[in-house]
Amino acid sequence: MKVKISAVIITKNEEHNIVDCLQTLDFADEIIVVDSGSNDKTVVFAKKYTKKIFTWNWAGYAAQKNYGVSKAKNDWIFSIDADERVSEELKQELVSLDYNKEGYFVPLKNYFLGRWLRYGGQYPDYHLRLFKKSKGSFVYGEKEVHETVNINKNKTGKIKYPLLHYSYNSISAYFHKFNSYTKLEALGRFQRNIKPGWYGIFIRPLLILFKWYVLKSGFRDGMRGFIFHTLSAFYIFSSELKLFEMYRFNKKEIKWRS
C-alpha cells in the first residue's frame, strides 16, 4: 500500500523562492502552506499549487511548523523550507521507501553564493524532515532558529539522496536574515538564563572558525568557504553580544561565566 505524504512549508515573503520549491513537491499527496503575513506575491503563487494555505501570525519556527502539521490529513509529514528543492533522486527514493521507521534524516546539500559547499561539515548535513506526526512534533533545539523533531532516534533511518538547500545567493541575502536570527539566538539563551561571557564573545567564535574552516577542511571550498565560515564565526560573536546587551538592559548586574 502506498504511503501518503503531506508536505508542510512555512512562508513569509518568499515570492522569489516559493514556485521553485513547490514545483518539486509533485510527489506529495498534499501540500500545506502556513504563511505568517506575506506582503508580496507568496500566497498568490502558492495558490497555483495548493488550496491548503493558512495564515497564522508568527509564533516561532517550531510553533509555525507544528501548526502546519496539525492541518495535514496524512500521518507522514515531509517538512521543507522555501529555499529548498527536492532533487529528482530524492523523489524516487521517497516513492520507493519502505517506511518501516518512525522518521528519516534527510541530507542537505547546502549552496552558498551559487555553489555547493562540499566541506567544512556542510555535507552531508542531516536533518529529520520525514516523520510520522503521530510519533513526533517540532521542538527547539540548542539554537532558537533551528528547530528539531522530538522523535525516538532509535526508530529513525537515513535517506541517501539530498534536499538541495539554496540558503544564500548573495551577501545581501545573508545579512537580510542575520539580524533577526542572531536576535532570536540571543533571546533563546536569555530566556534559558544563560549568561554572556568572555569565552562566548572572544574565544568561541575563533574556535568555531578553526574547527570548521581548518580541521574540517572548509578551506577546500575556496573563497566561498572562507566567506561562509568567517560569517559563521561573526554570527556567534554577534549573538553573544546581543545576549550581553539583553543582560545589560534587563539585569542590574552581570555575572560573567568563566
N, C-alpha and C positions, 0 to 999 in steps of 0.2 A: 504493500500500500504506500503510495506516495505521501511523503510528509509535506504538510502545508506550512509555508513560512510567511510571517508578517515582517516586512522591512519597516524600521522605525527611524525617522530622521528629525532632528530639531533644527530650526532655522531662525535667522534674524538678519535681514538684508543680505541675502545670498543669491541675488539675481545673476551674478556672474558665474556662479557655481552650480546652481540647482538643476538646470537642464542636463548638463553633462553627467551629473550624479544619477538623476532619476532614469536616464536612458539606459543605465547599466543594471537596473533593477527589474528587468523584464522576466527574470526567473522567479520572482516573488509572487505569491498568490494575493498579496495585499500590501499596499504602501500607506503608511501612516506618517503624516507631516504635522509636527507641532510647531507653530510659528509664534514667536513672542513679540509680535507687533512690528513687523517689517514695514518700512515706508517706501520701499522700492517695488519692483515687479515680481518679487519672490513668489508670492501667493498666486499671482496671475499665471506665471509659468508653471507652477506646481499643479494647477487645476487641469492641465493638459494630460497629466499622468495619473492623477488620483482624485477621487471625490472626498476622501477622508482627510480633510485638512482642518485642524483645530487651532484656535487662537487661545493662548494661555499666557498670562503675564509671567515674566521671568521670575523663577523661584530657585534658580541654581541648576547646574548641569544634571546632577543626579535626579532632582525632582522633575525636571522637564522630560527627561528620558523615561522615567517611571510613569509619568502621565501618558506618554505615548504608548508605552507597553500596555497600560490599563485599557486603552482603546482598541487594542488588537484582538481579533476574533480567534486567531490561531495560537497554539501553545508555543510554537517555535518562533523565536524572535531573532531577527538579524539587525543589529544596530550599526548604523553607518552615519558618518558626518557629511556635510555638504561638500567639503573639499576632497572627498574620497571617491574612488571609482572601483567597481568590481571588474577585475580582469576576466577575460574570456576563459582562461584556465580555471579560475576560481569558480566561475559559474558552473562549469562542467563538474567540478568536484562537489559543489553543493547539491547538484541534481543527483549525483550518483552515491552520495554519502549514505552510510547505513544508519546513522543517527541512533547509535546504541549507547551514547553518553548523555549526560545532563547539560553539557556545554562544550564549546570548542574554542580554542585560542586560534586567532587568525593572524598571520604575519602581515605587518605593514611595510610597504616599500615606500620609504619617505623620500620625497623630492624637495629640493631646496634650490631656489633660483634657476629652476628649469632642468635640474639634473638629479639623478638618483644618488643618494648618499649611501655608499656601499659599506663604509667603515665607521669607526667611532661608536660602535654599539647601536647604529641606526638600522641595521638589518641583520637577522630578522627581528623585528620589533613586535613581539606578540601581545595581542590584546584579546580578551574574551568578548567576542562580538556575536556569537551564535549560541543561544541558550534557550532552555525551556522556561517560560515565565512562571510556571508552577513550582520551579525549583530555585529561582533566584531573582534578585532585583538590584538596581543600581544603588551604590553607597559611595561616599567619598573615601578615597584612599589617603595616603600621606599628603597629597597635594590637592588643594581645593579645586583646581581646574582639571584634574584627572580623576574622573570617577571610575569605579570598578564594579564588577558584579559579584555579590556575595553568594557564591555557589560552592559546593563541595569540590575542592580542587582534585580530590581523588577520583572523582567521577567525570573528569573532563578529558578531552583529547586535543590534538593539534591538527590544524588544516595545513596542507602543503603549500598551496598557491596563495599569493598575496592580494591584499587590498592595495590599490595604488593611492597614496596619500600625497596630494599636491598642496602641501602646507603653506609655503610662502613663495610666490613667484617674483617677489620684489622686496627690497629692504623696506620700502614704504608700507607694504602689506604686513611685514613683521612688526613694525613699530605701531601699526594701527591697533593691533591686539595686545601689544606689550604692556601698555599702561594698565589695562583692565585686568590682565592675567596676573601681573605682579601684585596688584592691589588685592585680588582675591586670595592669592597665596599668603600674603601677609595677614589678611583678615582671618583666614582659617587658623593660622598659627596663634594669632592673638586670642581668638576665642577658645583655643585649647590651652591658653595660659603658658605658651612657650615664649620665653623672654629672649630678646636680642642679645647678641654678644660679639665680642671682638672676633672670635673664631668664625662666626657666620658671615660677618661683614668682610673680613680681610683674608682669612685663610681658606675657608670652604670654596669660594669661587675659584681660587687658584688650584686647589686640589682637584676640583671637578674638571677644569681645563686640562690639567696634566693627565688625569686618568683617561678621559675620552679622546683627547687630541693626540697624546703621546703614547700611553700604554695600550689603548685600544685602536691605535693606528688611524685616528681621524685625519691625520696629515696626508694620508694617501688619497683623500678626496680633493686635494689641491686647494686652490684659493677658496672654493666654496666650503670646504671642510674647515679651513681656518676661520672664515667669517662665521660659520654656523656655531662652532664651539666657543669662539670668543664671545658671541652674543649670548650663548647659553650661560657662560660664566657671569656675564654682566646682568643677566636675568636674575641669578641668585643674589648677586650683590644688591641689586635694586629692590628686590622683595624683602631682603633683610633690613635695608634702610627704611623701607616703608613700615616694617614691623617696629623698628626703633621709633619712628615718628608717631605711631599709634600709642606706644607706651609713653612717649614724651608728652603727649597732649591728653592722655587719659589716666596716667598714673602720676602721683606726686614724686615717687622715687623709682629709679630703675636699678634693679639688682642684676648686674651683669653675670651671665654664665661664664664659667672658665672654659 
